[in-house]
Amino acid sequence: MRFLLVFVLCVASAPAHSAREGCWVRFFGEQDFKRPIARVVGALFLNSVMGPGYIDAVSVRDFPRRVRSLAVGPEASVVVYAEPGFKSELAKLGPDDKVADLATLGFPKSLGSLKILCQR
């Protein structure tokens, strides 16, 4: 019983911290932050964009082809890698950074993996 209580408290506090502190990234389907398609709250380690799964409601495999711009929250950072497995760092984005046209970073062809990190 004591273990269950501790577990519930940890789970309840983690999402509140991420949302309240601004650890999120918003992704848009068009340049210049138009047509929001996904929002990730909290940390995310995407080892390969060819893997199965979903980011919000977008398939991981479709994600690089659909995303055209992004906005980073005030407590988040993003690291983009050219190869799967977090190899060949391509770009780092810090808190409150915005990229109006992801083609400037080589999207979608150059994206192999991605990390979203919370600053705290």
HELIX and SHEET records of a PDB file:
HELIX    1   1 ARG A    2  GLU A   21  1                                  20    
HELIX    2   2 GLN A   31  PHE A   33  5                                   3    
HELIX    3   3 PHE A   63  ARG A   66  1                                   4    
HELIX    4   4 LEU A  102  LEU A  105  5                                   4    
SHEET    1   A 4 LYS A  34  VAL A  41  0                                        
SHEET    2   A 4 TRP A  24  GLU A  30 -1                                        
SHEET    3   A 4 SER A  69  VAL A  72 -1                                        
SHEET    4   A 4 LYS A  98  VAL A  99 -1                                        
SHEET    1   B 4 LEU A  44  LEU A  46  0                                        
SHEET    2   B 4 SER A 113  CYS A 118 -1                                        
SHEET    3   B 4 ALA A  76  GLU A  83 -1                                        
SHEET    4   B 4 LYS A  87  LEU A  93 -1                                        
SHEET    1   C 2 TYR A  54  ILE A  55  0                                        
SHEET    2   C 2 VAL A  58  SER A  59 -1                                        
END                                                                             
